[in-house]
């Protein structure tokens, strides 16, 4: 059984497994609205995790490109012009923050 609160249009705005003051009714766990509520919450959580992972991967790719260019494996000019501009912007921002060494936390280990 779940305690729910609805908005003026009758849509669920809050679902809790325990009673709370603003709850307006209860619904069983197998109710389609409850199932949809939790399915949407799971999707939202997965999207948040993916977004965080994307941000972390950007830093990994940025570091990888830096290492490959420093070792002479690729040149920045091998990349499309738009990519070059974005890398230059990131390089300037990173330099303003102290370079690459500041991007890895003490608990993390180096990527390469």
N, C-alpha and C positions, 0 to 999 in steps of 0.2 A: 504494500500500500504506500502511495506517495501523496504528500500534501502539496497542493498546487495553488498558485496565485495567477489570475488572469488579468489582462488589460481590458480597456473599455470595449475593444472589438471581440473579446472572448478568447484571445490567443494566450497561450501559456507564457508567463514572464519569469516564473520561478518554480522550480520543482525540488523538493527536499524529501529525504526519507524519514525525517522527524518533524513533528508539529512545530509550527512557528506562528507568530501573531497575525501575520498578513495572509495566511492561507485561507482560501475561500472554499475549498472542497478537497476531497481525496479521490484518487483514481487508483485502480489496481495496476500492478506492474505490467500486465499484458495488454493494457489499453493502448490503442494505436497512437494516441497523442504522446503518451509516455515513451513509447518505443521510438517515435520520431524525434522527441526531445533529446534522448540519449544518443541516438544515431548522429544528430546534428552536432552534439557536443563532442563526440568522438572525431568527427570530421574536422571540426574547428581545432581540436587539440593536435591532430595530425598535421594540419596546415601550419600551425604555430611552430611545431617541431621542424617541419620542412623549411620554413622561413629562417629559423635559427641556423639550421644546417647549411642553408644557402649562404648566409653571412659568413659562417666559418669557412666554407669552401672557397669563397672569394679570397679570403686571406691566404689560404693554402695555395691557390692558383697564382696569386700575386707573388708569394714567396718563391714558388716554383719558376715562374718566369724570370724573376730576379736572379736566381741561381743559374738558370740556363744561359742567360745573357752574360753573366759574370764569367762563366766557364767557356764562353764562346761557342756554345752549341747552337744558339740562335742569335739573331740580331733583332733589335726592336724594329728596325726597318723591314724585317721579313713579315711583320704583322700588318693588317689593314690599317689605313690612316686613322680610322675612328678608334681602333684598339690602341694605337700609339698615343693618341691624345688622352684617352682614359688612363693609360698607364702613367703618362707624364703627370697628370693631375694627382693620381694616387701617390706617386713618388714624391711630389712636392709636399703633399699633406703629411706623408709619413716622415719625411725629413724634418718638417716643422715639429713633429712629435718625438723626435729623437731616433729615427731610423728603425730598422728591422728588429733590433734587439729588444725593443719595448713591446713587441706584439706577442711574445710568448710568455705566459705566466710562469711563475716559479715552479708550480706543480706540473706544468706541461714539459714535455721533452721536445727537442728539435725535430723537425719533420724530416730533414735530410742529414 
